[in-house]
Amino acid sequence: MNRRHAIRLCLSSLPGLTPIALNSQMAPSSSQPSPGRVDIYLTEYYPFVKNMTRAEREMEGGELDRQGNPLHTLDDFLAGKAPWASLACDYTGGPPGSNKAFTRYGQRVSIPLVDEKVGKHLVFRLVDTGSYFYGEGKKIRLANHEPIDICRSAPNAGGFSFDGPAVLLIG
């Protein structure tokens, strides 16, 4: 019996209560991490912006992903010009996320907060990385939240931006 089913049974056995439909993205207890759910700290990067300083260009990286394929911005995906939006992550699957799905190039993921903000279901792929995402240089902005960057065409493109905690779902 899974956790959601057990909770539904417990709630339905209480007098005067009607069983409720639980959200499929309900957070698991911290003692039972879900392999398909990762707490993340979401930021953006802008590899296609022109007129950056050398330091900014190094920080943002080039226009190709970690295997030399073209990056796809969220903005191009929303305009129907790209098959997915590229994400940068810890390709080693290290802590705090510690999820082996991050080691699979092209792993399909979703971020419900972003879907909600733009008003449609989005397709993301884990295809990029950078020195702030793995090893000694990894930057953890919020304890127990894996850093993730969304590839964007420009800051505040489309009138929205992302900088904060969210949930990433694998698959």
Secondary structure, DSSP 8 states (H G I E B T S, - for coil): --HHHHHHHHHHTSTT-------TT----TTS--TTEEEEEEEEE-TT-SS--HHHHHHH--SB-TTS-B---HHHHHTTSSSSEEEE--TT--TTT--GGGGSTTEEEE-HHHHHHHTS---EEEEE--TTSSGGG---SSTT-EEEEEE-SSTTGGG----EEEEEEE-
